[in-house]
Amino acid sequence: MAHARGDEPLPVQSACPGRGFLPEQDPCSRLPPAFAPWDELGSELPHLLAAGRAREKIEQLPLLDPQHLEDPRHLERAMMLLSFFGNSAVWEKGRQHPQLSFPRSVAVPWVKVARQLGRPPVLAYTSHALNNWQRIDPEGPIALGNLRVLQTFLGGLDESWFILVHVELEARAVPISRAAVAVQEAVVSDKPALLLQQLRLIAEAQQEMERTLLRMTERCEPSIFFSRIQPFLHGFLEMPVLYEGVEEFTGQRQPFAGASAAQSVLVPLLDAVLGVRHVQDTLHQYLLELRRYVPPAHRAFLESVERGPSVRDYILSRQTPELAEAYNGCLEGLGRFRQKHMELTARYIVQQAREQAPSQGDKGTGGTPFMHYLKKHRDETHRYLIR
């Protein structure tokens, strides 16, 4: 059968199968002693921002050379700290009075670290969430109730909770990254029973993801998110920023996107596994462009799944009600997740913008209007149901 050819491409193994897209080892809380000024400033950052003196202190940092940072955990911590410093320096006085340059003390090492990691030098989801947590009980689960945030801007329960919900969500989704390989292997080897088992595992993980997402409202107030958290996550697509002292940018301001959960590969991975294809539009193109902010190993894994054999075509060819039902269950779960995400977005951004900043409109941290496109992507998901 065409769907069971042994020469069809299969996804590469995840760089971290045990943790999905979370780091294989828990993020570290300290850098080597030579980089103590960065650690010290990180711990003081919320207080400095509250006093309006963060940029002043950031500019006074010694110019440190990160070339000797070889441990991946140290590189990720350096990237995370420099990203928080950079956005603090720009957005300290609010969106109405941005200081659109990163001080040399941050910009120069930041570009070097980013180059080593294969990502742009800007605050992104990987640094804001995936590498910004620590377990309280090192032997306990990666779950709310056993997590603390390593770095915040202003600090407080709402900001920590917002970050940690995303960390648990990624942990709950680990079975999906494993099943992404298994379902396509089942198609190639023509093993419908294995495919059915893996689809059911995906559906269970989707339910856990949805439960975690809905916990956002427990300890993160929409008004606080909009006024004190979101402003620091904004990017520079509309207002490019200068990287002081970075020769390779030749004095040209850089237009990078802001930190966003859209930089997670979880939803695109589910689309890839289930064969959901979205009509080309502004948001779809934007989401594709956001992949450059994703760790190269994560991006390679996603793209290999996208190139793999079609699970949907295989199920259609088998005409097995049980398989179709399991597949539809996963599609419905993805549609529900998109719907719940859209509802939270409306509550945390659109409604708050109308009340606090009518001129902003329905724009996220990346600067793109999204509600219309989120609805369209939800509807397109449902169109793939097998009738």
N, C-alpha and C positions, 0 to 999 in steps of 0.2 A: 504493500500500500504506500501511496506517496507520502502519507503523513508519518510513516514509520521508517523512513530511510535512515540508515546508519551514518550517512555522511552529512546529515544536517547539523548546523552549528549548535553547540550547547553552550550555556553560559559558563564563564570562568568561575572557579570557586571563589566565594567571598573571601576577602582578605581577613575577615574576622568572623567565622561562622558561629562561634559561641556567643557573640555579643551583637550580631547583626551589624548595624552601622554605628554603634557605640564603640569607643576605643577598647582594644583587647585588654589593656590594663587600666585600672582606675586612673583618672587624671591626677597629676602630682600637685601638691600644694606649695612647693617651694622650688626655686631655681638654684643652681650652684651658687656658692658664696659671692662669686664675682658679679653676679647680677642682683645682689641684695637691694640696690636702689629701686629696681622695678618691683620687687616683692613688697618693699616698704611703702612705695607710693600706691600700690594696689590696695593695701590695707587701709590707707588713709583717704582713698579717693572719695568715698561717700561724704566724709566730713569736709573735704576740700571743696567739693561741688556745692555743698550746703552753704559754705562760707563765700562762694564765688571766687575761689582762689586756685581752682584746679589747673587752669592753663598756665598761670604764673609758675606753679610748682613743676608742671610738666616741662616747661621751657628750661627749667634749671637742672633737669636730669643730666647726668654725665652721658656723653655719647659712647655707648657700649657696643662692642663688635660681637655679634652672635655667631660668628663663623665656627666657634668651638663647641657650639651646642649641637651635639650629635644624637643624644637620646631623643627618640620621637616624642616622649612625654614632655621633655624640656622645650622642644621646639613648639609644641602645641600650647604650652603654658605661656611661652614668650609671645606667640601670636595672639593669644587671648588677651594678655595684659596690654600689649601695644595697641590692640584694637580698641580696648576700653579707653586707654589714654587718648588715642586719636579722636574718637567720637566725643569724649569729654571736652577736649580742647576746642572742638568746633561748636558743639551744641550747648555749652555751659550757660550761655546767656539766652537760650531759647531759640525757637525756629525763626522768630522775627529779627533776631540779631546774631546770625551765625558768623563765626570767624573762620572763613573758608580757606584755612591752611593748616596743615599738620606741622607742628614744630619739628625742626631738624633732629632734635634728640629722640623723637619717635619715628619720624618718617624714614630716616636712613636705615636703622636696624630693621624696621618693619618690612621694608621692601626686600631686604636680604632674607629674612625669615620666610616671608611669603614665597619667595622664589624657591627656597629649599622644599617647601611644602607643596608647590605646584598650584597655588591659589593666589588670587589678587590680594593686594595689601589693603584690606578693608574689613570691617566687622561683618561677619556672616554667621549663619546659623551654626556652622561647625564650631566656631569659637564661643558663640553666645550660649549654646546649649550643650552640644555633644561632648565638649571638653571642659565643661564648667560645673563640675559636681564632684562630690565626695560622699562615700557611704559613712554614716555615723557608726554603724557596726560593720567592720570590714568583712565579716563573714555573713552578713545579712543580705537581703535581696536589693536589687537596684529598683527601688520603689518608694513612692511617697511615704513619709514616715521614717525612712531610713536614709534620707538624702539631705545634704546641705549644699548651698551654692558656694563656689569658691570666690567669685567676683561679681559685684553689682556696681551700678552707677550710684543711685541715691540710697539704695538699701531698703530694708523693710520687708514685711511679710508678702505684700502683693508682688513685688518684683521677684523675690525668690520663688514664690509659688508659680508664677508665670513660666519661669525657666524650668523648674523641676517637673512640671506637668509634661513638658516636651521630652524631658529625659525619660520619665517613666513610660511615656507613649512609645518611644523608640525601643525600650526594653520589652514592652508587651508585644511589639511587632517582630521580635527575633524569629519566631517560627515562619514568618512570611518570607524572609530572606533565604531560609533553608528550603522552604517548599518551592521557591521560584526555580531552583535547580531541579528538584525532584519531579515536579509536574512535567517539565519538558523532557526529562529523561524517560518518564513514563510514556510520553507520546512517541518518542523515537523507538523505544523498545516494545511498544504496543502492549502496555500493561494497564488496562483500564481499572483494575482493582487498586493498584498503587496510585493512579491518578485520583480516583475517588477518595482515597484516604487523605491525600495531600490537600485536595480541595476543601475537605472538611476541617483540616487543621488550619487552613487559611481563614475559613469562616469563623472559627473559634477565636483566632488571634484578632480578627477584625472587631469582634464583639468586645474584646478587652481594650482595644484601641479606643473604641467609642466610649466605653465607660470612663476611661482615663481622661479623654478630651472633655467630657461633661463635668469633670471635677474642677475644671478651671474656675467656675463661678464660686467655689467654696471659699477661697481665700484671696482671690484677685478681683477687686472691684473695678468695673468698667471705667468709672470716672478717674480712678487713680492710674489705671493702665494708660488711658489716653493722655492725661496731663503730665504724668511723671515718668512713665516707662517708655512709651512709644517714641517720644521726641528724641531720645538718645539713639534710637535704632535707625533713624532715617539715613538714607544714602544721598548720593550726589549726582544722580542722573540729570536733574534739572539745574543743579548748581554745582558744577565741577569744582574740585578742591585741589589746592596746590600742595605738593609734597616738598617741603623746604629742604634743600640740599641734596636732592636725589637727581644725580646727573642724567640718568637714563631717560627721565621724563622731560629733559631739556626745557624746564620751566613751564611746560604745558600742564594746565589743570586737567585732572582725571575724572571722568564721569562713571563712578561705580555705584551699583545698587546698594540698598540698605539691607540690614539683617532681616530675614523673613523665614518662616517655617516652609515657605515655598521652595527653599533651598534644601529641604529634606528630600530624599529620593523615595520615600515610602509610597506615596500616592502614585508617582510615575511608575514605580515598580509594579504595583497592583494593576495599573493600566496595561503594562507590558505583559504580565502573566495572563491577564484575561483577554488581551487582544483589543482593548478599547482604543480607538483612534479618534482624535479630536480634529474637527474642521479647523483649518488655518484661520487664526484671528490674532488680534493684537496681544491678548493674554497668552495664547499658546506660544507665540514667537518669543514673548518675554520669558516664559517659563523655560524654554529651550536655552535662552541666553543665560539664565541663572545657573545652568549646569557648570559654567566655568568657575563658580564659587564653591562647588562640591569637591571634596577630596578626590584626586585622580582615581584611586582604587574603587571608590563608590561609583563614580561615573562610568568606569570601565565595566563594572558588574552590571549596572543598569543597562548599558548599551548592548552588552552581550545577551541579556535576556530579551531585549527588543529584537535582536537578530535571530533569535531561536525559533524553533518550530511553533506553529499556532495550536494552542490548546483548544481554542474555540472551534477551529476547522476539524480537529480530530474528533471532538465531541459531536459535532454536526454529522460527521461521516459514520460514527458508531450508531447513532440514533438509539441511544440507551437512555430511557427516562431518568434513571437514577443519576447518571452522570450529568445530564442536562439540569436536573434539579439542584445538584451540588454546585454546578457552575453558576446558575441563576442566583443561588444563595450568596455566593461571593460577590456577584455584581450588585445585588441588592444591598449588601453590606457596604460596598464602596459608595453606592449612591446615598445611603444613609449617612455615612461619614462626611461626604461632601455637603449634604444638607445641614448637618449639625454644625459643621465648620462655618458654613455660610450664615447660619443663625447667630453663632457667636461673633462672627465678624461684624454683622449688622449691629449687634448689641454693644460691642466694644469699640467700634470705629465709626460706623455710619451714624448711629444715634448720638454718640458723644460729639461727633463733629458738628452735627446740627445744633447741639446745645452749647458747645464750647468754642467752636471755630468754624462757623458756616462757610468761610471762604475756602477751607480746605477741601470740602466735598468728600466723596467716598474714595479716598486714596489711601493706600497702605504705605508701609515703610519704604517700599520701592518707588513710590511716586506714581503708581499706575491705578486708574479707576478699575475696580474689579468686580463689583456686584453683578453686573450684567453677564460678565464672562463666567463667573462662578456658577450662575444659574444655568448657563448654556452647557458647561462641562458636566453638571449634574444630569441634565436632560440627555446629553449624548451618552452618558453611561447607561442609562435605562434602555436606550435604543438597541443595545447589544443583547438584551435578554433573548433567550432561545424560547420561542413560542411553541 
